[in-house]
Amino acid sequence: MSPAGPAWPRLRVLQALWALLVVLLAPWRLWAIKNTQECTWQVVLNNFETVGKKDASDRFVDQEPLYTVDKVFSLLVDAPIDPDEVRGLVSGKRERSWTCTPLGSGHLPTLSLQTYLGFPYYLKINYSCKGESSEALVRKGHLTGLKPVVLVTFQSPVNFHRWKIEQLQIQMEAAPFRSKAERCNAEEVCLMSWYTPMPIKNGSVVMRVDVSSNGLGPFIPNKRFRVNINGFLERQRDNTLQFTVGNELFNLIPRYFVNVPSRPLWYTVDQAPVFILGGIPEEKAILLTDTNFKDFFLVELSIDSCWVGSFYCPPTSFTATIYDAIATESTLFIRQNQLIYYFTGTYTTLHESNRGSERWVRVLANECIKKLCPVHFHSNGSEYVMALTTGKHEGYVHFGTITDGRVSFELLPRQRSVCNGILVVNCSITWAVFIAGDYNLLLLVEIEDPSTRKYFQVVSYDLVSDYLVVLYTIPEFIPDARGLEFLMVLGTESYTNFPMVPKGMSYNPYNNLLFIWGNFLLQSYNSENFIYLADFPKELSIKYLVNSFYGDTAIVTETEEIWYLLEGSYQVYKLFPSKGWEVHVSLQVMQQSSLYAPNETMVTLFYEDHRLYQLVYLIDNQQGRLVKRLVPVEQLLMYQQISTDYLLERQGSHLTLSFTNFCPFTVMRLRDLPNPQIYTRQERYRAQPPRVLEPGGFHSDNSLAVYQGLVYYLLWLHSKYDKPYADPVHDPTWRWWKNKKQDQVRGEGGESVGGPSPDPPSPSPCPGTVFAPHPVPQDYYFYLASNWRSAGSVHVDMASYEKIYDLKAENELPERIFLDKGTSYRFSVFLTAGEPEPLCTVQSKVGLAVVLADPECIEAVVKEKVLVNRNSVLFWVTLSDKRFCFDQGISGHHLMKTSMLLKVVGSSGHCFQNTHQGPRMAT
């Protein structure tokens, strides 16, 4: 990539003027946001031994529960902790072991202790603000009532045959904790942090951690962190960590990155806990990260680097470079020369046993592999990867299946090669795409005909019927669009003299959108009828596409230019280099950002949470470093719009600057959104730390261990709950506390007054004792805590551990919804036109379009209501299942992926919504 910073003083002045122009044009709503402190959350992982230690952080390696918390629970007498309840739940019956204490001693009968477990890690939470000391800020936040709220979301596993598919979350309030081993003269605290348990769930190795504020103290925007299990590290006897895939390198040599072409980042979407990236010249090394490149490792792989050239494998130059790298849920794949290897990590939470590889495994050793192709989505309980061959098996695809860490390959087509199937002599497969919903392979095939030039076809192969068919023949030359943004390719249009050179394909299973790319861009929704996007210059050649799978596509060219395409629009926008990029970099330099430098090289480009990020190698003051930074697509488009669509008009003796607003609306709101859980299937639990009897409210190692045990059993009850129809509450936590939350008084004959009794009366095991067979009600424990008499100085509030059933809708649509047979999802969209208009004009200026990916299965009904007095239009949108598509399995197996696009007509690329995180495109 060429330098992103200004290169000449003359340009620097011009860019500064543009930056000043952009600042002056900032909407008034942003000023209030900018006047607040720029603060951000910070989260690291700590194990039990490093809790409270300054600057301590750990990697997520250990996956087994810990028994050490049980020692702490043994101290909690006269508390609602009822381990025998847990033992009764495990055995399926209620077993009670009573401890007799004479009346008058101040204690009532309690249940004996059973083992409690805990998770191996804590989340350590701090925050920092620009220009201020983090330690002082955290103390200030604690004293003003700030408490971080952590929401952990567990990703559903790939193999639904082994693990249950569920959308599980747990919301935890963080506990304040004094740092250890500090020399402090203050009466209360010098250094402190907040802590929560970091829970683990069987079947999940990818966790999203969202940190927010409880609303007190300073304003800190919500922030998301990736906390994933790294199964490619192992703990040594001296407690150090070592990679199992190779040896870590600690020197980022400039030649590894400077002027090295960028490469795509390939992984199973939402499932891969670890990303890997090759392409380091003449080194068998990869970049490896378990935090989406918030941090990373450079690892030299322990592979043999053999050369297997033979009479059937075309000779090529030997190199140590790792060219193709793909990460799945538990297995890594790489290609070096014509060899491919895989390595399975140690993930006991997935496989319930240690199936980790001891070394890299070479597969297809007798084949000549020219390329690996990724499959971005899992299906049928497995993940997939494809290897394209050359030499003796030219025209075949090795189709790899990964299930529970086990890898197998099948040669496809089964009966004959693709060349024979489409009746040609010589052909070569350039790219392959797997469409899991149809069990279908789409192949980009290059055909060499001795009588004509080379040409390309899109060939479909059905894995079930072993049937091959040609879907589309790509034109030999690029169409002449004659100034249009797009052109439907029908075969009757005129063409230029530029040959079409296809290089790859990309497919989105949510909207069925297929791209064919090279020195052009074709798109199709049915793989047969294609549209040519004329905004992309035919003089450039695309190196790879980056798909967010939520409507955004980034394009990287061979010259490292970055282009952008938004679903629903046929306009392709140039992001880098561009006028908008110059303005953005100038503003960043003015703010002394550490993420930009005069000399930089892009390493890769990828999407995370619908936002585009770069991994960039910077050289500043002769020091090189890798950084991850946001590509602010919306800001760049807004800057470009401002820099081109303006007028200078003379009013009297001076000039005025005016801008054209192409956005058809000024206000867009989503209304009447239904409560989400019935549609998102989200199950959420809430947990708060036990209350501590300490004047400053600070927790101890023991109280944090209690927090661990309580969260562990809260999730354990969820995992063991089979939702019986006879359960009067339908809540997993009810069985935990049910005998303590009910303040019952027994009358004669054993009847209950004040509530139902789940269990029959039991005789007292203590002779001569007046005794109630049910445990002590929760008021008694509150009485002990309010009188500072709770054992261990810890009070467990039973109401603090519960399942949440009444989540309210936010101000945006959920990321995904589940529609059962015949069900509907209804909401409204409120749009306000720019200027007061007559009724007919408002209707013509503001229109709402709905695009369905699978209209044969889903239907949408839009009803319009014009609000003349408010210059607005209210659209009611109803999305319904048509009861026509029945291929799905039970309990969410084999779900059909589809999507709905809502678009305000004429808004793509022109409308931006201001938020505390910057502009956001509104379509």
PEDAJO-V551926 format. One record per residue. N is the residue number from 1. SS is DSSP state (~ for helix, > for strand, _ for the rest). OMEGA is omega in degrees with one decimal (none if undefined). NEAR is the number of other ideal C-beta (glycine too) atoms within 8 Angstrom. Layout:
BEGIN
N/SS/OMEGA/NEAR, N/SS/OMEGA/NEAR
END
This chain:
BEGIN
1/_/177.0/10, 2/_/-176.7/5, 3/_/-178.5/8, 4/_/-179.6/11, 5/_/178.6/9, 6/_/-174.2/10, 7/_/-177.2/6, 8/_/179.7/6, 9/~/-178.4/5, 10/~/177.7/6, 11/~/-178.2/10, 12/~/178.6/10, 13/~/179.8/8, 14/~/179.7/8, 15/~/178.0/13, 16/~/177.4/10, 17/~/177.2/8, 18/~/178.6/14, 19/~/178.3/12, 20/~/178.0/8, 21/~/-179.6/9, 22/~/179.5/12, 23/~/179.7/8, 24/~/-178.2/6, 25/_/-179.0/8, 26/_/-177.7/8, 27/_/-175.1/6, 28/~/-178.1/4, 29/~/-179.7/7, 30/~/-176.5/9, 31/~/178.7/8, 32/~/178.8/7, 33/~/-177.3/9, 34/~/179.8/7, 35/~/176.3/5, 36/_/178.1/7, 37/_/175.7/8, 38/_/-176.3/6, 39/>/179.9/12, 40/>/177.5/10, 41/>/174.6/11, 42/>/-176.8/9, 43/>/171.7/11, 44/>/-179.0/9, 45/>/175.4/14, 46/>/169.7/14, 47/>/-174.3/11, 48/~/-175.5/9, 49/~/-176.0/4, 50/~/177.9/10, 51/_/178.1/14, 52/_/179.1/10, 53/_/-177.4/10, 54/_/175.7/7, 55/_/178.5/4, 56/_/175.2/9, 57/_/-176.0/8, 58/_/174.2/11, 59/_/-177.6/8, 60/_/-176.7/12, 61/_/-176.6/11, 62/_/-175.5/8, 63/_/-178.3/9, 64/_/177.4/6, 65/_/-178.2/9, 66/>/179.9/11, 67/_/-173.6/7, 68/_/-177.5/9, 69/~/-178.8/15, 70/~/179.5/12, 71/~/179.9/7, 72/~/-178.7/13, 73/~/179.2/13, 74/_/179.5/7, 75/_/-172.7/9, 76/_/172.7/13, 77/_/-176.6/7, 78/_/177.5/12, 79/_/-179.2/12, 80/_/175.3/10, 81/_/-172.9/8, 82/_/-178.4/11, 83/~/179.0/13, 84/~/173.0/13, 85/~/179.8/12, 86/~/178.3/13, 87/~/177.7/10, 88/~/177.2/12, 89/~/-179.2/10, 90/~/-175.8/7, 91/~/180.0/7, 92/_/177.0/5, 93/_/-177.1/5, 94/_/177.2/6, 95/_/-176.3/8, 96/_/176.0/8, 97/_/-170.9/7, 98/>/171.4/9, 99/>/-175.3/8, 100/_/177.5/8, 101/_/-178.0/9, 102/_/175.2/6, 103/_/-177.9/6, 104/_/179.3/4, 105/_/-178.1/6, 106/_/-178.5/3, 107/_/174.1/7, 108/_/-178.9/7, 109/_/178.9/8, 110/>/178.6/11, 111/>/179.8/12, 112/_/-169.4/9, 113/_/172.4/9, 114/_/-172.3/8, 115/_/169.9/7, 116/_/-179.5/13, 117/_/178.2/12, 118/>/176.7/13, 119/_/-174.8/12, 120/_/-173.5/11, 121/>/170.0/12, 122/>/167.3/14, 123/>/176.5/16, 124/>/-171.3/14, 125/>/171.3/15, 126/>/169.7/10, 127/>/179.4/15, 128/>/176.4/10, 129/>/-174.8/11, 130/_/174.9/7, 131/_/-178.7/3, 132/_/179.7/9, 133/_/-178.2/5, 134/~/-178.4/10, 135/~/-179.8/8, 136/~/-179.9/8, 137/~/-178.9/14, 138/~/176.6/12, 139/~/179.7/11, 140/~/178.5/10, 141/~/179.5/11, 142/~/-177.4/11, 143/~/178.1/6, 144/_/173.5/9, 145/_/-179.2/7, 146/_/173.8/11, 147/_/177.7/11, 148/_/175.4/15, 149/>/-174.4/12, 150/>/176.0/14, 151/>/179.9/12, 152/>/178.7/14, 153/>/-179.3/10, 154/>/177.7/9, 155/_/178.4/11, 156/_/-176.8/10, 157/_/176.3/12, 158/_/-173.5/10, 159/_/179.6/12, 160/_/174.4/13, 161/_/180.0/4, 162/_/-175.2/8, 163/_/180.0/9, 164/_/175.4/6, 165/_/179.5/9, 166/_/177.6/7, 167/>/-170.0/8, 168/>/175.7/10, 169/>/170.1/12, 170/>/-178.8/14, 171/>/-175.5/13, 172/>/172.7/15, 173/>/-175.8/13, 174/_/-178.0/14, 175/>/178.5/12, 176/>/-175.0/13, 177/>/176.3/13, 178/>/175.1/10, 179/_/-177.0/12, 180/_/172.4/7, 181/_/177.1/6, 182/_/174.5/9, 183/_/-169.9/3, 184/_/178.0/7, 185/_/-179.9/4, 186/_/-177.8/6, 187/_/-174.9/2, 188/_/-170.4/4, 189/_/170.1/11, 190/_/179.3/10, 191/_/178.9/10, 192/>/175.0/13, 193/>/173.2/12, 194/>/-177.7/13, 195/>/166.6/14, 196/>/170.5/15, 197/>/172.2/14, 198/_/-172.8/13, 199/_/174.9/10, 200/_/177.9/11, 201/_/177.0/10, 202/_/179.9/8, 203/_/-178.2/11, 204/_/174.8/12, 205/_/178.0/12, 206/>/179.8/12, 207/>/172.2/12, 208/>/179.6/11, 209/>/177.5/14, 210/>/-178.9/11, 211/>/178.8/14, 212/>/179.8/8, 213/_/174.5/12, 214/_/177.0/10, 215/_/177.9/3, 216/_/178.7/8, 217/_/-175.1/9, 218/_/176.4/12, 219/_/178.2/7, 220/_/-179.3/10, 221/_/174.9/8, 222/_/-179.4/7, 223/>/-179.3/9, 224/>/177.7/9, 225/>/173.4/12, 226/>/178.7/12, 227/>/-173.4/13, 228/>/177.8/12, 229/_/179.2/13, 230/_/-178.4/12, 231/_/-179.4/12, 232/_/170.8/12, 233/>/174.6/11, 234/>/-178.2/8, 235/>/179.7/8, 236/_/-179.0/8, 237/_/178.5/3, 238/_/176.2/4, 239/_/173.9/5, 240/_/-179.9/6, 241/>/-179.7/9, 242/>/179.0/7, 243/>/176.5/12, 244/_/-177.3/12, 245/_/-177.8/11, 246/>/-177.0/10, 247/>/-179.9/7, 248/>/174.1/9, 249/>/-172.8/8, 250/_/-177.3/4, 251/_/177.0/4, 252/_/-177.3/10, 253/_/-177.6/5, 254/~/-177.8/9, 255/~/175.8/6, 256/~/-169.6/12, 257/_/-172.7/12, 258/_/178.9/11, 259/_/175.2/3, 260/_/-178.6/11, 261/_/175.7/7, 262/_/-178.6/12, 263/_/-177.4/10, 264/_/175.9/8, 265/_/-174.0/10, 266/>/-179.1/10, 267/>/173.5/12, 268/_/-172.8/14, 269/_/176.6/8, 270/_/-174.5/5, 271/_/-173.4/13, 272/_/177.7/11, 273/_/-177.5/11, 274/_/173.0/14, 275/>/175.2/12, 276/>/-177.7/12, 277/>/178.7/12, 278/_/176.3/12, 279/_/177.3/11, 280/_/-169.7/14, 281/_/172.9/8, 282/_/176.6/6, 283/_/175.4/9, 284/_/-174.3/10, 285/>/178.1/12, 286/>/166.3/13, 287/>/-177.9/13, 288/>/179.6/14, 289/>/172.4/12, 290/_/-179.6/12, 291/_/-177.6/11, 292/_/176.1/9, 293/_/164.7/12, 294/_/164.9/8, 295/_/-171.1/6, 296/_/176.4/9, 297/>/170.2/9, 298/>/-171.5/14, 299/>/172.1/14, 300/>/-171.6/11, 301/>/179.2/12, 302/_/176.6/8, 303/_/-172.0/11, 304/_/178.5/4, 305/_/-180.0/7, 306/_/174.7/6, 307/_/-173.7/6, 308/_/178.0/10, 309/_/-179.1/6, 310/>/-176.7/5, 311/_/-178.4/3, 312/_/-177.4/6, 313/>/-178.0/12, 314/_/-178.2/6, 315/_/174.9/4, 316/_/-179.9/7, 317/_/-179.5/3, 318/_/176.1/5, 319/_/176.7/7, 320/_/-175.2/7, 321/_/172.4/12, 322/>/-173.2/14, 323/>/-178.3/7, 324/>/179.2/12, 325/>/-177.7/13, 326/>/178.0/13, 327/>/174.2/12, 328/_/-174.7/14, 329/_/-178.9/15, 330/_/-172.4/14, 331/>/176.9/13, 332/>/176.6/14, 333/>/175.3/15, 334/>/170.9/17, 335/>/173.4/15, 336/>/-171.7/13, 337/_/179.2/8, 338/_/-179.0/11, 339/>/174.3/11, 340/>/-178.8/13, 341/>/170.6/12, 342/>/179.4/13, 343/>/179.1/13, 344/>/-179.6/10, 345/_/178.5/15, 346/_/-178.8/10, 347/_/179.1/15, 348/~/177.4/10, 349/~/177.4/11, 350/~/-168.0/13, 351/~/-178.6/10, 352/_/176.0/5, 353/_/-179.5/5, 354/_/176.2/6, 355/_/-178.9/11, 356/_/178.4/11, 357/_/173.1/10, 358/_/179.9/4, 359/_/175.5/6, 360/_/-178.3/12, 361/>/177.1/9, 362/>/-179.8/10, 363/>/-178.1/10, 364/_/-172.9/9, 365/_/-178.5/7, 366/_/-179.5/4, 367/_/176.6/11, 368/_/-173.7/13, 369/>/-179.5/15, 370/>/-177.1/7, 371/>/167.7/9, 372/>/175.9/14, 373/>/-177.4/11, 374/>/166.9/9, 375/_/-167.0/12, 376/_/-176.5/9, 377/_/176.3/9, 378/_/176.9/12, 379/>/176.5/9, 380/_/177.0/5, 381/_/-177.3/10, 382/>/171.6/11, 383/>/-171.9/14, 384/>/173.8/13, 385/>/-177.8/13, 386/>/178.8/15, 387/>/179.5/16, 388/>/-173.6/15, 389/>/168.9/14, 390/_/-178.6/12, 391/~/-171.6/10, 392/~/-179.5/7, 393/~/174.9/11, 394/_/-178.5/12, 395/_/176.4/10, 396/_/175.8/12, 397/>/170.8/13, 398/>/-174.8/15, 399/>/-176.7/13, 400/>/178.6/13, 401/>/179.2/11, 402/>/179.2/14, 403/>/-179.1/9, 404/_/177.8/9, 405/_/178.0/14, 406/>/-173.6/7, 407/>/174.9/12, 408/>/-179.8/6, 409/>/176.4/11, 410/>/178.9/8, 411/>/-179.2/9, 412/>/-7.0/11, 413/_/-172.2/11, 414/_/-171.5/6, 415/_/-176.3/4, 416/_/-177.0/5, 417/_/176.7/10, 418/~/-179.9/15, 419/~/178.2/11, 420/~/-177.4/8, 421/~/179.9/11, 422/_/171.1/13, 423/_/172.5/4, 424/_/-176.9/8, 425/_/-176.5/6, 426/>/175.5/7, 427/>/179.7/14, 428/>/178.8/10, 429/>/-178.1/15, 430/>/-176.4/11, 431/>/178.0/13, 432/>/176.8/12, 433/>/178.3/12, 434/>/176.5/11, 435/>/-170.3/11, 436/~/-177.1/12, 437/~/-179.6/8, 438/~/-173.8/6, 439/_/-170.5/8, 440/>/173.2/10, 441/>/170.0/14, 442/>/-174.7/16, 443/>/172.7/14, 444/>/-169.6/14, 445/>/174.0/14, 446/>/-174.7/12, 447/>/177.1/12, 448/>/179.3/9, 449/_/-177.7/9, 450/_/-176.3/5, 451/_/-179.9/3, 452/_/176.5/5, 453/_/174.9/5, 454/_/172.3/7, 455/>/-173.0/11, 456/>/175.9/13, 457/>/170.8/12, 458/>/-175.0/16, 459/>/178.1/14, 460/>/176.6/13, 461/>/179.5/14, 462/>/-177.5/11, 463/_/-178.1/9, 464/_/-175.4/5, 465/_/-178.5/4, 466/_/-174.5/9, 467/>/177.7/6, 468/>/176.9/11, 469/>/176.1/6, 470/>/-179.5/10, 471/>/-171.2/10, 472/>/172.8/10, 473/>/-175.4/8, 474/_/179.6/12, 475/_/-178.1/10, 476/_/-177.9/8, 477/>/-179.5/10, 478/>/-179.1/13, 479/>/174.7/13, 480/_/-175.0/8, 481/_/177.6/10, 482/_/175.2/5, 483/_/179.5/3, 484/_/176.7/7, 485/_/-178.7/8, 486/>/-177.2/10, 487/>/174.0/10, 488/>/-176.5/8, 489/_/-177.9/12, 490/_/-177.4/5, 491/_/-179.8/5, 492/_/-177.6/3, 493/_/176.6/9, 494/_/-174.7/5, 495/>/174.6/10, 496/>/177.1/8, 497/>/179.9/4, 498/>/177.9/8, 499/>/173.7/6, 500/_/-179.4/13, 501/_/179.5/7, 502/_/179.4/13, 503/_/-178.0/10, 504/>/179.2/13, 505/>/176.1/12, 506/>/-175.6/11, 507/>/177.3/10, 508/>/-176.5/10, 509/_/-179.4/10, 510/_/-178.6/10, 511/_/177.9/11, 512/_/-176.4/10, 513/>/179.2/10, 514/>/173.1/14, 515/>/165.1/12, 516/>/-172.6/16, 517/>/176.9/14, 518/_/168.8/11, 519/_/-178.5/11, 520/_/176.9/12, 521/>/174.8/13, 522/>/176.4/13, 523/>/-179.5/11, 524/>/176.6/13, 525/_/179.3/9, 526/_/177.6/6, 527/_/-179.8/9, 528/_/179.2/7, 529/_/-170.5/8, 530/_/176.3/11, 531/>/178.3/12, 532/>/179.2/14, 533/>/-169.1/14, 534/_/-178.6/10, 535/_/179.4/8, 536/_/-174.2/12, 537/_/179.4/4, 538/_/178.0/9, 539/_/179.5/4, 540/_/177.1/11, 541/_/-179.0/9, 542/>/177.3/16, 543/>/175.7/9, 544/>/174.5/8, 545/>/174.8/12, 546/>/-174.5/14, 547/>/174.8/10, 548/_/-175.0/11, 549/_/173.7/9, 550/_/174.6/6, 551/_/-178.8/8, 552/>/177.1/14, 553/>/175.1/13, 554/>/-175.5/16, 555/>/176.5/15, 556/>/-178.0/15, 557/>/178.2/12, 558/_/177.2/8, 559/_/176.9/5, 560/_/170.1/11, 561/_/178.6/10, 562/>/176.8/13, 563/>/-173.4/12, 564/>/178.6/15, 565/>/178.5/14, 566/>/179.0/13, 567/_/-177.2/10, 568/_/177.8/10, 569/_/178.0/8, 570/_/-179.3/8, 571/_/178.9/10, 572/>/-174.5/12, 573/>/176.4/11, 574/>/-178.7/10, 575/>/-178.4/13, 576/>/-11.8/9, 577/_/-178.4/7, 578/_/176.2/10, 579/~/177.8/10, 580/~/178.7/14, 581/~/178.7/12, 582/~/178.8/13, 583/~/-178.8/14, 584/~/-179.4/12, 585/~/178.1/13, 586/~/178.4/14, 587/~/179.8/11, 588/~/177.7/10, 589/~/177.6/11, 590/~/179.6/8, 591/_/178.7/6, 592/_/178.3/5, 593/_/178.1/7, 594/_/-175.9/5, 595/_/-178.6/8, 596/_/-179.1/12, 597/_/179.6/9, 598/_/-177.9/8, 599/>/-177.4/9, 600/>/179.8/13, 601/>/177.5/12, 602/>/-179.5/12, 603/>/175.9/15, 604/>/-179.3/11, 605/>/-178.1/15, 606/>/177.2/9, 607/>/173.8/13, 608/>/-178.6/6, 609/_/175.3/5, 610/_/179.5/6, 611/>/-174.3/7, 612/>/-178.6/14, 613/>/172.5/14, 614/>/162.9/12, 615/>/-169.8/13, 616/>/173.0/14, 617/>/-177.4/13, 618/>/170.1/13, 619/>/-178.0/11, 620/>/-176.4/8, 621/_/177.6/3, 622/_/176.3/3, 623/>/-179.3/6, 624/>/178.3/9, 625/>/176.0/8, 626/>/178.6/13, 627/>/171.8/9, 628/>/-178.9/10, 629/>/-179.2/9, 630/>/168.8/7, 631/_/-173.4/12, 632/_/-173.5/9, 633/~/-176.8/11, 634/~/179.1/11, 635/~/-179.6/11, 636/~/178.8/14, 637/~/179.3/14, 638/~/177.8/11, 639/~/179.9/14, 640/~/179.2/12, 641/~/-179.6/11, 642/~/-174.9/12, 643/~/-177.5/10, 644/~/-172.7/7, 645/_/177.3/7, 646/>/-179.7/10, 647/>/171.7/7, 648/>/-177.7/7, 649/>/179.1/7, 650/>/174.3/7, 651/>/-176.0/6, 652/_/-176.4/4, 653/_/-177.0/2, 654/>/178.5/6, 655/>/175.9/7, 656/>/-178.4/8, 657/>/178.5/7, 658/>/-175.9/7, 659/>/178.0/9, 660/_/178.5/7, 661/_/-177.7/5, 662/_/-179.4/8, 663/_/-176.5/11, 664/_/-179.3/14, 665/>/176.9/13, 666/>/-179.3/6, 667/>/173.4/8, 668/>/179.1/12, 669/>/170.5/7, 670/>/-176.6/11, 671/>/171.2/9, 672/_/177.4/6, 673/_/179.6/10, 674/_/175.4/10, 675/_/-163.1/8, 676/_/-164.9/12, 677/~/-179.6/11, 678/~/-179.2/6, 679/~/-178.7/11, 680/~/-177.0/12, 681/_/-177.7/9, 682/>/173.9/9, 683/>/-175.3/11, 684/>/175.0/12, 685/>/178.3/15, 686/>/177.4/12, 687/>/175.0/14, 688/_/-179.9/9, 689/_/175.0/14, 690/_/-179.9/13, 691/>/-177.4/9, 692/>/-179.5/13, 693/_/-178.6/9, 694/_/-171.8/9, 695/_/-178.2/3, 696/_/-179.6/7, 697/_/-177.9/7, 698/_/-179.4/11, 699/>/177.3/12, 700/_/176.0/9, 701/~/-178.3/7, 702/~/-178.9/10, 703/~/174.4/15, 704/~/176.9/16, 705/~/175.2/13, 706/~/177.2/16, 707/~/177.5/15, 708/~/-176.7/14, 709/~/-179.1/15, 710/~/177.8/12, 711/~/179.5/14, 712/~/-176.6/16, 713/~/173.2/12, 714/~/178.6/14, 715/~/176.6/12, 716/~/177.3/10, 717/~/177.4/13, 718/~/-176.5/12, 719/~/-178.5/8, 720/~/-175.4/9, 721/_/-177.8/7, 722/_/175.1/4, 723/_/179.9/6, 724/_/-178.2/5, 725/_/-176.6/4, 726/_/179.9/4, 727/_/-175.2/9, 728/_/-174.6/6, 729/_/-175.0/6, 730/_/-179.8/5, 731/_/-178.9/8, 732/_/-175.9/10, 733/_/-176.3/12, 734/~/-178.2/10, 735/~/-178.4/8, 736/~/-171.9/13, 737/~/-164.8/10, 738/~/-177.3/10, 739/~/179.4/11, 740/~/-178.8/13, 741/~/-176.2/8, 742/_/178.9/11, 743/_/-171.8/8, 744/_/176.1/12, 745/>/-177.3/6, 746/>/174.6/11, 747/_/179.3/8, 748/~/-179.0/4, 749/~/176.4/4, 750/~/-178.2/8, 751/_/-174.9/7, 752/>/175.2/10, 753/>/176.2/7, 754/_/177.5/7, 755/_/-179.7/7, 756/_/178.6/6, 757/_/-178.3/9, 758/_/-173.3/5, 759/_/177.6/9, 760/_/179.1/5, 761/_/179.2/8, 762/_/177.2/7, 763/_/179.3/5, 764/_/177.7/8, 765/_/-176.6/5, 766/_/-177.7/9, 767/_/175.6/4, 768/_/-177.8/3, 769/_/172.9/9, 770/_/-165.0/3, 771/_/172.9/7, 772/_/-173.8/5, 773/_/-179.6/9, 774/_/-178.9/9, 775/_/-174.6/9, 776/_/179.5/8, 777/_/-173.1/10, 778/~/178.9/11, 779/~/-179.6/7, 780/~/-179.6/10, 781/~/176.5/16, 782/~/177.1/10, 783/~/178.5/8, 784/~/-177.6/11, 785/~/-178.7/12, 786/~/176.2/6, 787/_/175.6/6, 788/_/-177.3/6, 789/_/178.9/5, 790/_/-179.2/13, 791/~/179.6/9, 792/~/-177.0/11, 793/~/-178.5/9, 794/>/176.3/15, 795/>/179.2/13, 796/_/178.1/14, 797/_/-175.5/9, 798/~/-179.1/11, 799/~/-177.5/6, 800/~/-178.3/10, 801/>/-171.0/13, 802/>/173.3/9, 803/>/-177.0/11, 804/>/-178.3/9, 805/_/-170.5/5, 806/_/175.2/5, 807/_/-179.1/10, 808/_/179.8/5, 809/_/173.6/8, 810/_/-174.6/6, 811/_/177.0/6, 812/_/-180.0/5, 813/_/175.2/6, 814/_/179.6/8, 815/_/176.1/4, 816/_/175.6/5, 817/_/177.6/7, 818/_/177.4/9, 819/_/174.2/11, 820/_/-177.9/6, 821/_/175.8/6, 822/_/-177.7/6, 823/_/-176.7/8, 824/>/175.4/8, 825/>/-171.1/11, 826/>/176.7/9, 827/>/-179.4/12, 828/>/178.5/10, 829/>/-178.6/13, 830/>/-178.7/13, 831/>/176.7/14, 832/>/179.0/10, 833/>/-174.0/16, 834/_/-177.8/8, 835/_/176.5/5, 836/_/-174.7/4, 837/_/171.5/9, 838/_/-175.8/5, 839/~/-175.9/8, 840/~/-178.9/6, 841/~/177.7/9, 842/~/-180.0/15, 843/~/-177.8/11, 844/~/-177.5/6, 845/~/-175.7/10, 846/_/178.7/12, 847/_/-178.4/10, 848/>/178.4/15, 849/>/177.4/9, 850/>/179.2/11, 851/>/-179.7/8, 852/>/178.8/11, 853/_/-178.1/11, 854/_/-177.1/10, 855/_/177.1/6, 856/_/-179.0/6, 857/_/-174.4/10, 858/>/174.5/14, 859/>/179.1/8, 860/>/177.4/11, 861/>/-179.5/7, 862/>/175.9/10, 863/>/-172.2/7, 864/>/174.3/10, 865/>/-178.4/8, 866/>/177.3/10, 867/>/-171.4/9, 868/~/-176.6/7, 869/~/179.1/4, 870/~/179.7/6, 871/_/-171.6/11, 872/>/176.1/12, 873/>/177.7/14, 874/>/179.0/13, 875/>/172.2/13, 876/>/-177.1/11, 877/>/177.2/14, 878/>/178.8/11, 879/>/-172.5/11, 880/>/171.7/13, 881/>/-173.6/12, 882/_/179.3/9, 883/_/-177.6/5, 884/_/-174.1/6, 885/_/-172.6/10, 886/_/-176.9/5, 887/_/-176.4/5, 888/_/178.3/9, 889/_/-178.4/6, 890/~/173.6/4, 891/~/175.3/7, 892/~/177.7/10, 893/_/176.5/9, 894/_/179.9/8, 895/_/176.3/7, 896/_/177.0/10, 897/_/175.8/8, 898/_/-176.7/11, 899/_/175.0/7, 900/>/177.4/11, 901/>/173.4/11, 902/>/-175.7/10, 903/>/171.1/12, 904/>/-173.4/16, 905/_/177.6/9, 906/_/-175.0/8, 907/_/-172.5/13, 908/_/177.7/10, 909/_/-176.1/10, 910/_/-172.8/9, 911/_/-177.4/12, 912/>/-179.8/11, 913/>/-178.4/9, 914/>/176.6/10, 915/>/178.6/7, 916/_/177.1/4, 917/_/179.7/5, 918/>/-179.2/8, 919/>/175.2/11, 920/>/-177.6/10, 921/>/178.7/12, 922/_/-179.8/10, 923/_/none/10
END
